[in-house]
Amino acid sequence: DGFITLAHNLIREQKRTVSISLNDVPYRQESDITFSFSSNYVAERLAERLGIGVTDITMNDATIYFNMENLKSKVVPVTLKDELQLQRQYDRYGLPIINPASVTVYGTEEMLADIHTIETQPLAKENVSQSFTETMPLNLSESPIRCNVSEVEVSVSIEKYTEMDIDVPIQPIDSLEIRFIPSSISVKCLIAIKDYAKTKADAFTASANADDIASRNPLLHIVLDSPSNVQVLGITPDRVEYIIISNEKDRDNR
């Protein structure tokens, strides 16, 4: 038995784990979440695994304590963590489609309090120029929580983009008769080639910041709302001059 034990110590891993099913352990409840069992039970199981006598094993503590709580559940969205390197002129088109989009995670109430999303393992690809679908494992390896699935299917749309210049008129301000100089702005943007022909100026909204008028600023800042499939590179000009012809109160008094 001594040689068997010596051989085990010589070839053992630096940190070796021996798993014992809690279903087989004769534990008892000490408090709401604290339980305990005799370390002698562990010594007996180790002796069986190693083929040695139980008296050859020394345990540091006579009793082993552990906490155990009922699991709670929570549904959280899945997010893709990607490291894509795209070919020139290519980019993502829209958000990735993840199936399932959300998962159920299990853990103690304290564990789940800070869990708001579950990431996938990093998705790394080089020289990407086409849409693709991948099965990605969830990043749960270092987390004590459990999940109802271990992987999800991720679809990423990739499109070729080109630059586009489009003139967008500045929207009038309610209750004011105002003239902008110039009356429109030029928007430089990146747009997927498949959307180029169908993207018109009315898909954008350019508006002047009315607060600048109250502050008597000589130039009004322009705010642009653009479609989600467009990447705005810049607008010219980003501030405009203006002339107020009359306001609503003036018209009522005339």
C-alpha positions, 0 to 999 in steps of 0.5 A: 500500500505504501508503494501505491501511495508513493506512486500516486504522489509522484505522478499526480497532477499539481492540483487533482480534483476528486468528485463525490456526488452530494446525493450520496453524502450524509449531510445535515443542515446547520442553518438556513443555507449552511450544511455539514458532513463528516470528513471521515466520509470523504476519507473513506471515499478517497481510500476506495479510489486510491486502493489504500486504507482509510487510516493512511489518509489525514483530513485537516478538519473533522467536519466539512461545511458548505452552503447550499441554496435553492436556484433562482432563474432569470431570462437574459439576452445573448450578445455576440462578442466578435473580433471580425476583420473585414475586407476593405469596403465591407462592413456589418449590415444590421445587427447579428441574429442570435438564435435563441436571442435569450437564455435562462440562467440559474443561480443564487439570487446574489449571483443573478443580481449582476447578470444582465446579459450572456456573451458568446465566446469571442468570434474571430474571423479574418478577411471577411466579405460574405455573410455567415452563420456560426454555432457559438458556445456561450462564455460560461466557463468561469461563471458559477451560474448554469444555463439552459443551453450551452451554445447559440446560432449566430448569423451576421450579414455582411455587405459591400458599402460605398460613399453617398452624398445627398442633400437634405432640406432643413425642417422648419421650426414650429411657430416660427417663420424662419429662413435658413441659409443655406436651406439644406445640408449635404450629408456624406455617408456610407451605404450598402450598395444594395440600398443605394438606389432606394435611399432618398433625402426623405429618409433623413431629417435635418433640424435646427436647434431652436435653443440657439435662437433663444440664446441669440446665437448667430448660427444654429446647430443642425441635428441629423436623424438618419436611417439605421442602415446608413453610416453618416460620415459628416454633414456640411455645414453643421451650423447655418445662418437664419432670418426670422420673418415673424413669429406666431404671436406677431401674426395674431397681433397683426 
